[in-house]
């Protein structure tokens, strides 16, 4: 096996970066669908005569129900079988169902479409994380996963542009048609050009023990790492903040500053996409640089960044001018982007090769079922609850939930930084 790993490394010097590009695009297309739905909440709500609470549920729990239910069994399959093929299958399903969303005639069909998109996307994240951990060694993972997390912000940028421009010119249904097509093409490209790497091939001193270890043993091993448990909690809280903002920021700008779809697509899409990409890359670079001196810095940097995110979110929520609100949103997005890829990379590094897809799946389920589900739904619930008292300004106060959760995430990331080195040493010692 050692000779196979050496051959893989010798022949595949450019392959990891190419795989990173493809997997980042997969992640971006997953976010593209979510963002388009969020940006078009108001026109969809008006056509089907739905409340903010129902729209929040459609954006959140209708999507994450099947996503979360399927991510776990998908991870068990991916720890045994070809991860690339699983990703291709999922990408094909969710891209087709995204396009179908433009054909729905009633709320039931819309709900089914959202559920099936979630079902398809459940096959993307966890296998993708596992693949990246085999393409990149420990010292390069923070940077690689930060670049990968940049797909989130690329998806946001594309989602806002398509929803804003196509939605404004042709209607919300055509925006879904435009969003679904690229994924079908990318699925074919991945199937034809990306090979499955050897499991554990990025580890210098690790010998793969066995595939498909018993579930109870796998879970016990994963949750025995204190740093993993803390990163799981903090990253889930970060996901709550991400989805609370991404679900409701377009509606916020429509209601408070009377932005139209084109303005949201061009201004907000570019600001969020640009600052998010910059934050993801800078967060990865800082963590990679300082982590070489002491691995605890890899998690202390996200801790500081999420604190700053919470601080600047107040500028976005309570500015008296649209310009200052956009600046606040950009700075908030910039700092919020620091933690995602770094946390994913750490979660892979502190777990054994044999259970990494499962570890990623647990993280993905938590971030989506709790982070996405509640992040999308809680502000919608408070919008309806507070609307009689605060009218359109209710959305300012409902989004304060994201500010509070970001502060808690900052504290927990700092706690995780204290024990991460110990868990890594345990893994490396076998």
N, C-alpha and C positions, 0 to 999 in steps of 0.2 A: 504493500500500500504506500510505503514511503516513496518508492520509485515512481508510482503513479502520481503522487502529489507533486513531486519534483517536476515530472513531465508536464503536468497541468500548469504549473507556475511558469515553466520555461516557454511553453507554447502559447500561453494565454495572457501575455503581458498586457495586451490592449483590451482583452475581453472583459475584465472587471469594469472598466470605465464605460464600455459599450453597454454592458448589462445594467449598469447604474443609470445610464441614459434611458434605456427602455423601461425600466421599473419606475423611474421618476415620472415618465410620461403616463404610465398606467395609473399611478397615484393621482396625477394631475387630472386625468379624465374622470376618475371617481369623484373628485371634488368639483369638477365642472358641472356634473349633473346636480349635485346638492346646491351649489351656488345659484344656478339658473332657477331652480325651484324657489329658493329663498328670495331672490331679487324680484321674481314675478308673483310673490305671495298676494299682493293687492289685486292685480287684474284677475288672477285665478279665483280669489275669494269673492270678488264682485260678480264674476260670471256664474259661480255656483251658489252664491248667497250664503257664505259660511262665516263663522265667527273667528276672532283671533285665536281662541283656544283650540278650535278644530284645525285651523291652519298650522298651529304649532305642533299639534299631534301628528298631522300628516307629514310635516317636515321632519319631525323627530321620531316618535314611537312607531308609526306605520313603516318607516324605513328601517329602524334599528331592530324591530322585533325579529324578522327573519334573518337579518344580518347577524345579530347576536346568537340566535338559535343555531345557525349553520356554521358559524366561525369555529366553534369547538370541534365538531366532527370533521370539518375540512382540515383543521390543524392536525388531527390524528392521522388522516390520510396523507397529508403532506410530510409528516415525519416518517412515512413508509415508502411513498411513491413519488413519481415525478412532479416536482413543484411547478415547473414551467408549464406543463400541460394543464394543471389545475388553474393557474392564473389565466391562461388563454381561454379556457372554458368560461370562467367567471366574467372576463372582460367582454366576451361575445354576448353573454346573456344580459349583462347590465346595459351595454350599449344599445342592444336591440330594444330593450324595455324603456330606455330613455327616449328613443325615437317614438315608441308607441305612446308615450305620455302625451304627445301632441295630438293624438287621435281620440282621447277619452271624451265620452259624452255625458258622464255624470260622476258624482262623488265616489260611488262604488268602484267604477273602473279606474279612477284616479288613485284610489287607495290600493287596489290590486297592482297597479303599475309601480307604485312606490315600494310595495312589499317585494316585488320581483326584482327591482333594482337593488334593494338591500340584499336579497338572496344572491345575486350575481357578485356584488361587491364583497361578500363574505369570503370569496375565493381569492381575493387579491392581496390584502395587507399581510396576514400572517405568513403565507408562503413567500411573499416578497421580502419580508424581514429576514427569514431564514436563508434565502438565497444570498442576500447581501452579506450576511455574516460569514458565508463560505467564500465569497469573492474577495472580502477585505479582512486583513488581520486586525487584532485588537487595537493596535496603535493608530490604524487608519479609519476605524469604524465611526468615531464621532464626526469626522469630516464627511465621510461617505453618507451616513444617515442624515446629516444636516443638508447635504445636497439633495438627497432623496426627499426630505421633508419640504424642500423648496417646491416640489410638485404641488403641495397644498396651495401655495401662493400663486404658482403658475395657473393652477385650476381656477383659483379665485379671479385672477386677471382675465382669463379667457371667458369664464362664466359671466362676469360683469359686462364684458364687451359684447358677447353674443346676446345675452338677455337684454342689454340696454339698446343695442343697435338693431338687431333683428326683431326683438320684441316690440320696439317702438315703431319700426317700419312695416313689419308684416304680421305682427301679433304674437302672443305668447306661444301658440302652438308650433309655429315655425322655428322658434328658438330651440325647442326640444328636438326637432328634426335635425337641425344643424349640429346639435351637441352629440347626437347618437352616432353619426356616421364615422368620425375619426377612430373610435374605439374598434370598430369592425376591421378597419384597415390595419391598425396597430396589432390586433390579435394575430392576424396572418403574418405580419413581419416577425413577431416574436416566435411564432411556431416554426418559421423557416430559418431564422438566423441566430437564435440564442440556444446554447446548449446547457444542460443541467450540470452544475459543478459537482465534484466529489464532496460528500459531507465531511466537514472537519478539515477541508483542504487548506484553510487559512490559518490553522493552528500549528505552531512550531513543535509543541511537545505533547500533543494530544492524540491519543489513539481511540478511534471510535469503538465503543464497547458493543452495542447492539441497537438495532432499529426496533421500534415498536415496543419499548419497555412498558410494563403494566401501568395503567393510568394512575392508580393510587401511588405507586412508587414515583412516577413522574411528577405528580402534584406535590408530593411530600418534598421532593428534591427542590422544586422551584420555590416553594414558599418557605423553605428553610433559610433562604437568603434574605436577610433583613433589608438590605439595600433594594432588592427587587420589590419587596412589599411596599416600601416607602415610595419608590419611584412609581409603582402602580397607582398609588393613591394620588400623588402629586400630578402625574400626567393626566389622570382622569379629571382632576380639578381643572387643569389647563384646557382639556377638551371642552369642559363645560363653558369656560370663558370664550373659547374660539367659536363654538356653535351658538352661544347666546348672542354674540356680536354679529356673526355672519348671517344668522337667520333674521335678525331684526334691524340691522343697521340701515338697510335700504328703506324699510318701512319708516324707521326713525327719521331719515332725511326727507322722505316724502311728506310726513306729517308735520315735522317741526319747521323745515326750511322750504317745503314745496318743490323739491327736486322732481323733475320728470325722469322717465326711463333712460333717455339719452344722456342726460347729465350724470345720472348714477353710473351708467355703463362706462362712460369716458373718464369722468373725474375720479369717482371712488374706485373703479376697477384698476386704473393706473396707479393711484396712490396706494391702495392696499396690496396690489400685486407687486409693485416696486419695492415698497418698504418691507413687505413680508419676505421677499426673496433676499433682500439685503440683510435682514435680521437673521434669517436661517443660515446664510453663508458665513456671516460674521460670528454668529454663535458657535458654529462648527469650527471655524478657524481659531477662535479664542480658546475653546475647550480643548482642541487638539494641541495647541501651543502650550498652554499652561498645564494640561494634563500630563505632559511628558515629565514635568517637574514633580508633580504630586497629583495622583488621580482624583483626589477629593475636589480639586478645582473644576473638574469636568461637571460636577453637580452644583458647585457654589455659584458658577456663572449663571445658570438658569434660575437659581434662587434669587439672585440680585435682579435679573432681568424681569422676572414675574412681579417683583415688588414695584419696579419702575412702571411696568405695564398697568398695574392697579392705580398707581398715582396719576398717570397721564390719561387714563380712561375717564377721570373726572373732568378733564378739559374737554373731551369729546362730548360728554353727556350734558354739561351745564354751561357751555359757551353761549354767548349771546349773539354770535355771528356765525354764518355758515363757513366762512373761511377758517376761523379758529377751530370749529368743530372738525373740519377736514384735517387740519394740522394735528389735532388731538388724536383723531382716528389713525393717522399715519404713524405717529410716534407709538401709540398703543400697539398697533400691529407689528411694528418693528421689534419691540421688546418681547412681545408675546411669541414671536417666531423663534426666539433663541432656544427654547427648551425642548421642542418637539423631537427633532432628530437626535439630539444629544441623549435624551432620555431613552429613546428606542435603542440606540446603540449600547447604552449601559445595560439595559434589560437583556440584551443578547449576550453581552460579555460576562455577566455574573451568573449565567446558566449554562448547563452542560450542552454539548453539541446535540445529543440525542433528543433533547426536549425543547430545543429552541423554537421550533414552530409552535409548539403548545404554549410556551412562555409568551411568544408574540401574540398568540390568539387570545390568551387571557387579558393581556394589555389592550388588545383591539376591542374585545367584547366590553370591557369596562369603560373604555373611552367612548365607545359608541352607544351602548345601552344606557349608561349613566350620564356620561359627558354630553353626548349628542342628544339623547332622549330628553333629559331634564334641561339641558342648556337651551334647546329649542322650545320646550314646552313651558317652563317656569315663567319666563318673561311674558309669554302670551297669556298665561293665567293671570298674572298681576296686571297686565294691560287692561283686561276686562274688569278685574276687581277694582282698580283705581280710576277707571275712566270717568265715572260719575263725579268723582271729587276733583280730578286734575285735568279732565278732558284730554286733549291731544298730548299734554305734557306727562301723562301717565307713563308713557314709554321711557321717559328719562329716569324715573324712579324704579321702574321694573328692571332696568338694565344695571342698577346698582348691585343686583345679585351677583353679576359677573365680577364686579370690583372686589367684593368681599371674598369670593372664592379664590381669586387670584392672590390675595394676601395670604390665605391659608396655604395655597400651593407653594408659595415662596418659603414659608416656614418649614414645610415638610421636605422640600428639596435640600434645604440646609442640613436637616437631620440626616438625610440619606447620604450626604457627602462624608459624614463621620465614619460610616461603616462600609463604604463601597470597596476600599482597598482590601479589607479583610476577606470579603466574599470572593474577590478576584483571585487572591492568593490560594484560597481553598480550592477553586476550580483548577488552577494551574498545577497544584500539587496532586490532583487526581483524587 
